[in-house]
């Protein structure tokens, strides 16, 4: 039977992954996943698509606190601003009111990115609905690009690496859930799955971009444009190059490495 092979969270959008043996599933995705985000001076979200060094930041959550570490930077403990101030931010087409971080966090991220920036936090009052063309009324998402969770089969990466001159890590694709024990891209045919006791709707394929060409170990773009260049030779469809599937949870609870993954529909 297919099983849950790996779990990852990214506490700060575009930061380095944190591997987990277990994770709490919430309506917005895994607990602590993409609840923090860097924005520019206009409140527009910043990602590794244009700022690949963001992948070098290691962010460790502790409740509403966040500890940041990065090459050449002092360790910093971040908290939402004491005055509970909010700022207008945008993630793609979503506009929302996020909780501002304190000034020390803004100074830290501005120094690291070498441009004016600030950090913001998504608390319970900061709500962002999922695209209604795909989700239900009441479905919500974190600061992730569009959906609460991303799933990829391990076999899909193995197949890709057989086509590449230099294999790449699964972390190029920034999944939350990696499933083992299935054929490459078996997830393309799934509509609903159960992991442990929690069911998930498979919403739509994940369309890929230049973010896959950022090496998370170096914070630099791959000079050959890989693995995206190779993916275009066999994973391009009407809506672009796809790799992995977006999920919406239909329950909450804990999932763990080794949990069975059952295809419900």
Secondary structure, DSSP 8 states (H G I E B T S, - for coil): --EEEEEEE-SBTTS--EEESEEEEETTEETTTT-EEEEETTSBB--TTT-GGGGG-EEEEETTEEEEE-TTS--EEE-B-TT--EEEEEETTEEEEEEEB-HHHHHHHHHHHTS-EEEEE--TT---B--TTTS-TT-B--SSSSSSEEEEEHHHHHHHHHH-SS---GGGG--SEEEESS-TTGGGG-SEEEETTEEEEEEEEEE--GGGGEETTTTEE-TT-TTHHHHTTTSEETTEEEEEEEEEESS-EEEETT-BEEE--
